[in-house]
Amino acid sequence: MMDRLTEIFLIHLLRYVMDTGKVTPGALAGLAHPQLANVIMALHQEPEISWSLETMAELAHMSRSKFAEQFRQIVGQSPGDYLIEWRMAVAQNLLKKDKPVGWVANEVGYENA
């Protein structure tokens, strides 16, 4: 229950910060958006999935064009570029932990090293 309350508090805090203009575009701004937050959290939880623009748009309950436009405007980059950067960050973290390159590639959604 405390986890859920913390999550709700953070969402409200993020929305407040966004509404007052204290946050510039980026992942934090995307997490403050009620529809984009679902997509960003899903990308973070499962980077290995072969995400398509259509799949992400469905998750956000938007059309593909509206989703792509909103994502770029709020996050500051296209959904595809954001996913690539996230995958690279996850891969770097895993490689620093001495995980095998082939395994890391698989974990972040690439077919081979």
N, C-alpha and C positions, 0 to 999 in steps of 0.2 A: 504494500500500500504506500509506503514511503517512497519507493521508486517511482510510482505513478504520480504522486504529488510533486515530487521533484521535477519530473518531466513536464507536468502542467505548468509549474512555476517558471521553468526555463523557457517554455513556449511563450508565455505571457511576457516575460522579460524581453525576449527577442523581438516580439511584436512591438512592444513599447519603444525599444531602441530604434527599430525601423521606422515607426510612425513619427518619431521625433527627429529623424534624419541624422542620427548619430552613428550610423553604420553605412559604409560605402558598399557597392556591389561586391559580391563574393559568396562563398559557401555559407557564411553566417547569415547573409541576407536571404539566401535561398531557404535556409532552415527556418527562417521567420515567416516564410510564405506558407500558408496552410496546404496548398496543393503541391508545391515544389518540394516541401519538406519530406513528403512521402517518397518521392522519387530519390532524393539525395540519400535518405536513410537506407533505401533499398539498394542503391548503388554501393554504399559503404558496407552493407552487410553481405552482399553477394557480388563482388566484383568479377567473379569467374563466369557469371552468366553472360550469354551473348545478347547484350541489350540492344534493341533496335529503338529508333526514334518513336515508332508506333507503340511499342511496349511501354516505354516511359510515358508517353502521352496518355495512354489508357490508364496507367497508374495514377496520373495526375487528374484524370477525368477531364481532359481537354482534347481538342483536335490537335493533330500533329503540328500544323502551322502556328496555332496559338501557343502551344507548349514551347516550341522552339523559340518563338519571339519572346515570350515571357521569361524563359530560362536565360536567354542571352541578355535581356534587359536587366534582370534582377541579379543574376550570378556574375555576369560580365564576360561570359564565354559560352560557346555552344555546348549542348549536352554531351556531344561526342568528345570534344576537347576536355571537358571536365572529367569524363570517365577515363580518358587516357591518362590525365595527370594523376587521378586518384589511384589507378592501377600501378603507375610508376612509383608513387609514394609507398604503396603497400609492398611492392616488390623490393624497393630499396630497404625497407624495414626488415623484411624477411631475409634478404641477402646479408644484412649486417648481423643477423643471428646465425650465420653460417648454414643456412638451408641450401640444399642443392638447387642449381639454376633451373633444371628441368622441372622440379617440383614447384618452385616459385612461379615459373611461367604458367603452369597448370592452375595454380591457386588464384592467379589474377586474370585468368581468362584467355591466355594465349595457348595455341595448340602445341607449340614447341619453343624451345629455348632460343 
